């Protein structure tokens, strides 16, 4: 698959092509940007996100690494300390866990440890989430680990335009960014304008307005929430859909403005419910919007189990029916 985009600024693109374009443009504009990871070179990555970049920029800037995630991230730390902007690819979500010690002990803490004198401008790309028929080590939703680690930014696009814009901003940031790519959306299509300035990191976007309640979501669950909002119209419910885009920093202002105006909210994500990001969102909304709520903040999440076999994942992942069941509870409880 060739992800190379034609010169025109605006076109229909897949998310994979948008990510490829963001990496290409970052490499062109800043010689400090380097890519590294398993099979990111000649192969172009498992999902072909780095397709064609080694041929254009050379193996010294698009580097194939050994199968050693801790070593990959440790190398990136050294590169960043010497003034480069490494972009690391972890091949799959659960494959990133061997690098957690480097991430938590060094990447997240270096800026604080040096009183701001040594930022680490590292972007760590991680394909994550289910929906592709993968087994447990290929379908994890690990965002809570990263969001719960102070010192990291955690970003997850859900649209083609955001895939490009948020990755460009992440690479340009002086803070380390964990960039979570919803792998089931790699082949989704949308309009891409490489010349347009998008919303910045830390800014949520209302994808659909409504009057009955708001679905708060991010990453791979956005299309499901938009589908649920369409289906809800048959029940007489007019649902808004809010795309967080960034988990850290969290956009309290936008989230609370929407919740206060509607009084009802459901948080939707693929990860487990217990200890998931949705629990933190529900707590923050309840603390800040309590007197505006007509019903408790509810959650629709994956089950509290290791990721199931492919034949069962459609039961595990939040779907339209489960979301509408939660909305019905909001109406009754309100």
JOBEL-V429718 format. One record per run of one state. SS is the DSSP state (H for helix, E for strand, L for the rest). FROM is the first residue (numbers start at 1). TO is the last residue. If there is no record, write none. Layout:
{{SS & FROM & TO} {SS & FROM & TO}}
This chain:
{{L & 1 & 9} {E & 10 & 14} {H & 15 & 29} {L & 30 & 32} {E & 33 & 37} {L & 38 & 52} {H & 53 & 57} {L & 58 & 61} {E & 62 & 64} {L & 65 & 68} {H & 69 & 81} {L & 82 & 84} {E & 85 & 90} {L & 91 & 92} {H & 93 & 107} {L & 108 & 109} {H & 110 & 113} {L & 114 & 122} {E & 123 & 128} {L & 129 & 135} {H & 136 & 138} {L & 139 & 142} {H & 143 & 147} {L & 148 & 152} {E & 153 & 155} {L & 156 & 159} {H & 160 & 172} {L & 173 & 176} {E & 177 & 182} {H & 183 & 185} {L & 186 & 188} {E & 189 & 193} {L & 194 & 204} {E & 205 & 208} {L & 209 & 212} {E & 213 & 217} {L & 218 & 218} {H & 219 & 235} {L & 236 & 238} {E & 239 & 243} {L & 244 & 245} {E & 246 & 248} {L & 249 & 251} {H & 252 & 262} {L & 263 & 264} {E & 265 & 272} {L & 273 & 276} {H & 277 & 292} {L & 293 & 297} {E & 298 & 302} {L & 303 & 309} {H & 310 & 316} {L & 317 & 319} {H & 320 & 333} {L & 334 & 334}}
